[in-house]
Amino acid sequence: MRTSIATVSLSGSLTEKLTAASRAGFDGVEIFEDDLLASPLAPEEIRARCADLGLGIDLYQPLRDIEAVPEEEFTRNLCRARHKFELMRRLGADTVLVCSSVSPSAVDDDALAAEQLARLADLAEEFGIRVAYEALAWGRHVSTYDHAWHVVATAGHPALGTCLDSFHILSRGSDPKGIEDIPGEKIFFLQLADAPLLAMDVLQWSRHHRCFPGQGGFDVAGLVRHVLRTGYAGPLSLEVFNDVFRQAEAGPTAVDAHRSLLVLQETVGLAQLPAPVVPTGVAFAELVTPDAEPVAEVLGALGFARTARHRGKPVDLWQQGEARVLVNTGPAARREGTTLAAIGLESPDPAGAARRAEALLAPVLPRRRAAEDAPLEAVAAPDGTELFFCATDHPELPNWRADFEDVPGAGPDTAVTRVDHLALVQPWHHFDEAALFHRSVLGLSAQESVDVADPYGLLRSRAVTAADGSVRIALSVGPAPADDTVHAQHIALATDDVVAAARRFRAAGGALLPIPANHYDDLAARFDFADGELATYRELGILYDRDAHGEFRHCYTRTVGRVFFELLQRDGGYRGYGASNAPVRLAAQHAARRLTGG
């Protein structure tokens, strides 16, 4: 089906919005009136610009407060509408959105509303225009889609139909199954938006917190299925009011938007994409750093050993158990200090994973490699992290490990078994996009978003995981993005005995993050511990949590650049990440930063 996006969903000038929509692959746009009024281009120039970009103008919106008003006021409304229809003819738009009235002068009279909308449609028909009547969730008298359809059906005018908006329907808890009672040819337009499930005034919810399908808590796909059963054949169009999207760069937002519609069409059976290839493990985490020594000191203290070096690049492989960390001191490392720049994901079908990623608009990364280097498939996540699809132990597929030559030296310790999870801090405007990307492109399951108290605000976090826990990525966005030493990326390392691993780390010269004594006083009040157990945790800075499935013990290293490490032990099927301890950890990291002046 055609895909469209309302210009209100993107930031920038109208020209910038149109360009972004076209480059992202949309077929058309809804022109929001404020964007046209603020544009220096005449309607004819906007029409030509859209044609040059391959965009249709699918809707002009909105006409407000038209119906169910006294005759004198309606006469003025018709005069106003005539001017808009003249403009639409110049613009080349043939459908106008009319929102249900919120005017104090509107009366609760469906017959009057239908009669006046029919007269509006008479006028629109003279200009070759259709009127799509939409129920605003906060409409004065018409606030549900079935009520709006009743008014349209009563009017019985061929140029009058209804516009369905997923937010207005689902935010009120209306049952979308009744949509199937509307003839498809009378659904003139379909607008789609998701939203997080919030308990707040619906107008404010709508104006500030909508998001693209798949990023919130609404069953947008279920609603679309009901619409398709009517025979609706118009565009799938996004109308999203969101404070973050309106401030973010239009280009990436438009790509995120179009990706959401591709996934939606796949979900409802309108499109067939390459099947998801769920990663089966973490092959490696790659750190880039201008100075390998501090990173090497931490890795060595953690029990890693430098086991190999890349044949042609300044990249060392550090390994312990199944946990592998690449340390890259190439030119890119000099720009931002120590960062987690890339993740290798084990895949049963790297080429298939790359095809899926490319079909969902993930940037495919060109690689500068020697002829003998393994031809790894790689794409960029929304935050710029490079994702490599690997088959480390597959006998018939390229193995990245073959690019490295073993180096002599002592073997690694065995305290760490594997990478438990990776925590990636997202730019403030990429959090929702990142969750959709990892779910749709990688086939991971998104957990519920949680808010964590930071001393200077709230940190949002959302984990995406493989069903068996072999891959876990925690996505977060913090309140103080300039404080990179606290809101940093981290690598969480699994161990069977976190106490022994922590002692070994300290004995090797490593510095663990000190945890306030108050945390342990609170633990003593909440849980029962064996004699001396809590004292050990206090000594080493080990935090503790428990859920219905098991126990969780974890501690943290000091931060190196923008990266730190976590040692953790899961017992009995614990599924979380110690979220209840995150405020303590964040406060401790802020305190450590102040003490070191770093």
Sequence and secondary structure as in RCSB ss.txt:
>XXXX:A:sequence
MRTSIATVSLSGSLTEKLTAASRAGFDGVEIFEDDLLASPLAPEEIRARCADLGLGIDLYQPLRDIEAVPEEEFT
RNLCRARHKFELMRRLGADTVLVCSSVSPSAVDDDALAAEQLARLADLAEEFGIRVAYEALAWGRHVSTYDHAWH
VVATAGHPALGTCLDSFHILSRGSDPKGIEDIPGEKIFFLQLADAPLLAMDVLQWSRHHRCFPGQGGFDVAGLVR
HVLRTGYAGPLSLEVFNDVFRQAEAGPTAVDAHRSLLVLQETVGLAQLPAPVVPTGVAFAELVTPDAEPVAEVLG
ALGFARTARHRGKPVDLWQQGEARVLVNTGPAARREGTTLAAIGLESPDPAGAARRAEALLAPVLPRRRAAEDAP
LEAVAAPDGTELFFCATDHPELPNWRADFEDVPGAGPDTAVTRVDHLALVQPWHHFDEAALFHRSVLGLSAQESV
DVADPYGLLRSRAVTAADGSVRIALSVGPAPADDTVHAQHIALATDDVVAAARRFRAAGGALLPIPANHYDDLAA
RFDFADGELATYRELGILYDRDAHGEFRHCYTRTVGRVFFELLQRDGGYRGYGASNAPVRLAAQHAARRLTGG
>XXXX:A:secstr
  EEEEGGGS S HHHHHHHHHHHT SEEEEEHHHHHT SS HHHHHHHHHHHT EEEEEEEE S SS  HHHHH
HHHHHHHHHHHHHHHHT  EEEEE    TT  S HHHHHHHHHHHHHHHHHTT EEEEE  TT SS  SHHHHHH
HHHHH  TTEEEEEEHHHHHTTT  GGGGGGS GGGEEEEEE B     S HHHHHHHH B TTSSSS HHHHHH
HHHHTT  S EEE   BTTTTTS HHHHHHHHHHHHHHHHHHHTS          EEEEEEEE S HHHHHHHHH
HHT EEEEEESSSSEEEEEETTEEEEEE STTHHHHSSEEEEEEEE S HHHHHHHHHHTT  B      TTS  
 EEEE TTS EEEEE TT TTS  GGGGEEE  S    SSEEEEEEEEEE  TTSHHHHHHHHHHTT  EE   E
EEEETTEEEEEEEEE TTSS EEEEEE S TT TTTS EEEEEEES HHHHHHHHHHTT  B    HHHHHHHHH
H    TTHHHHHHHHT EEEE SS EEEEEEB  BTTEEEEEEEEETT  S  GGGHHHHHHHHHHHHHHHT 
